[in-house]
Structure formats: C-alpha cells, structure tokens
C-alpha cells in the first residue's frame, strides 16, 4: 500500500470511528446501524466493512484506548505512594466518575454490553478490560477493609464491591448530561461522594465485625 493510500485509509477509519462515537452517544449502541455510520462518515455502506468487520469490532476500537487510559489512572492510584488505603479507594472512585462525566453520554457506550464481573475470561477484549477495572476497584476496597474479609469468602467480597460500584454509578447517573458545567458539579459534589464512600466502608466494617 502506498503512503498516500495508507494515509487515506487511516483518515477514513478515523472518520468512521468519530461518526460511530457520535451516533452511539446520541442514540445508543443498539439503535445505530453500520449503514448509518457509513453515511455519517462519508463512505459507502459496503466500504465500511473494509475497515471494520462489524459494529462490535468498531465499538471495541473506539472503547479500548479510552478504557486503557482509565485503567492506568486507577493503577497509578493503587501503586502510588498514598499510605491511606481509604484515600486510594476514594481516589480510584473519583477517577471513574471524572472519566464518565467528562465523556458525557458516551460513557454509556464504553460500558454497554458488559459481561458479569465474575466471568473469568470474557471473549471480547473490551469486556476483559471492563472486568479489570472492576478488579482494581475490588482490590482497593479490600485494602480499605484491611483484609477483614478473609472469613467471608470471595462471593461476599465481590458483593461488597458491587454495592460500592452501584453507589458510585448512581452519582454518575445523577449528573450525566446535567446543565451545570461538569467542573462546577464535581467541585461542589465530590466531597459528598467521598463522604458517602467512607460511610459505606465503615458500615461494611461494622457488619463484618458482627
């Protein structure tokens, strides 16, 4: 492939990804067809399959880079020098909500169609990354609980992490597409999220002791 043709191919692939991301965010992943994406990107409905074999493949190409960036930020918190495990946990949660809110409604696309978090080896790479993100949250919560969960079994621990995720996701859902600027929302409300996480973890510790 010549340099010019390779450049044109990459430009068209980028146009297709951009068009797909916009349509997915606007109407939802399930509602959009490859034909509509091709039209929005300015290519034929047959040519699009030269670049991406199907809509699932296209979603992965859009989602994976962003999810990997989020994962790295979570790992930076886990592997950093912060000595207080609770601060690590709240920091990871804040990374997640910041990612979701700054990506607008497109965050729902990035997390759409995910598999169970306890599925050991999902077929799709994007689902493996999503489950890795949940695993990092689980690890951070485990540290915040100071290994008090040894006698409860893995199912009890993963259910605690689910409960924490549901609370954090509720925060995201509340402020997604809010008319107030995201920066102002987070400055005003992140302290409440921090307090809520700490209260939830304190309740978990009390439950374990009982």
N, C-alpha and C positions, 0 to 999 in steps of 0.2 A: 504494500500500500504506500503510495507516495505521501510525502509530508503534507501537501495541501489537502489531499483526500482524508488523511488521518485527522487533520485539524477539523475539517468539516464534519467528520463523523463524531468527534468528541463534542463539537458545538451542538450538533443535533441531539446527542444523548443528554447533554446538559439541559437543552431546551425541553426535552421530554420530561426529565426529572422535575424541572421547575414547574411545568404545566401540571404534572400529576400532583405535586405537592400542594399547589394552589387549589386544585379541584378537590382533592381529598379533604383538605382543611375546610373548604366551603360546604361540601355536600356529603362528606363521609366516604370512607374507602369502599364500602359495599355498593354504593349508588353509582359510582363512576365506571364507565366502560373504557376499554383501550381505544376504541374508535373516537370517543370524546377527547381523550388525552392527545391522540394524534392530531386531531383537528386544532386543538388549542396550541399545540407545539409547532404547527405548520408543516406537518408531514402527512403522508398518506396513511390510511388505516392498515395497509399491508406492510409498508416500510417500517412501521414502528416495531414489528416483530423481528426485524433485523438487529435491532438494538437491545430489545428486552423480550424474552421468550413469552412472558405473560405478566399479568398485573401483580402477581405475588412476587415475582422476581424484581419488578420495578419498585415495589414497596420496600423490599429489602435494601436495594441500592440507595434509596432515599434515607431509610431509617438508620442503618448500621453506623455510618460515620457519626451522626449526632449522638446515638446511644453510647458509642465507644468514648466519646468526649465526656459524657456524663459519668460513665464508669470510672474514667481516670480521675475525675474530680473527687468522686467518692473514695477511691483508693488513696488519693493524696491525704484525705482526712483520716482514714484508717491507719495509714502508715506514717503519719506526721508525728510531730513532737508533742502534741497536745496530751497532757498527762491525765486529764479528767475524762473518763470514758463517757460520761453523760454529755460533755461538750462535744465529743466526737460524734455521738449519736445525733444530737440536735444539729450539728454541722452537716451531717450527711442528709438529714431530712430537709434542711434548708437548701442544699444543693439541688435536691429533687424538685422542690416546689418552685425554686427560681427557674430551673430549666423548663418546667411545664408552663409557668405563667409567661415567661419571655418568648415561648414558642407559640403563644396564643392557642387557638383551637387545634392547631396542627399536632399538639402533643397527643391528642386522642388517636391520631393516625399512627403515631410512633408506638403506641401501646395497644393498638387494636388487634384483635385476633390472637392474643397471647394464650399460651397453654397454662396448665396448672403449674404453680410454682414448685411443687414437689416432683414434677416429672424429671427424671434423671438425665435423659439425653434427648431433648427435642430435636426433631428432624431439621427444622429451619434454623439457620444461624441467628436470625433476628430474635427468635424465641429463646435461644441459648443465652444470648446477651441479656435479654429481659430477666431471665431467671438468675443470671449472675448478679444483676443489680439488686434483686430481692435478697440474694445470698449475702451481699455486702451489708444490707440493712439488718439482716438476721444476725450477722456476726457482731455488728455494732451494738445491737440490743443485748446480745449475750454478754458482751463486755460490760455494758451498763448495769446488768443484773448481777455482775461479779460472780458468774458461774454458780449462781444459786439454783440452777435448774437441773442439776445432774440427776436428781431422783425423779424428775417428772417425765422423762422420755422425750424423744425428738418431736413427736406429734404435738405435745403441749407447747414446746418452744416455738415451733413454726406457727401455731395458732396465735401465740402472743405477738409474733411479728406481723401476722395478718391483721390483728387488731390495731397495731400501730400504723400499718400502711393504710387501713381504712380511714383512720383519723386524719392522716396527712392528705390522703386523696380527697377527703371532704373539704379540706382547706382549699385545695387546688380547684375543685369544682365550684366552690363558692365564688371565687374571684376570676375564673376564666371568662374572658370577654367582658369584663367589668368596664364601665365607662371611665372610672377613675384611673389615672396613669399607674402602671404597674409599679414603678419605683415608689410612688406615694403609698400605694397599698402595702407593699412589703415593709416600708419604713414604719408604718402605723401598726401593722398586724403581726409581723414576725415575732415580736416579743410575746404575744399571746399564744402563738403556736409553740414557742419554746416552753412557755409555762405549762401548756397542755401536755406536751410530751413528757415533761418531768413529772407531772401529776399522774399520768398514766403509768409510768415506770414505777413510781412509788407505790401505786396500787397493786401492780404486779408483784413487787417485792413483798408487800404485806400479805397478799394471797398465798405466795409460796411459803411464807413462814407459818401460815395457818394450816 
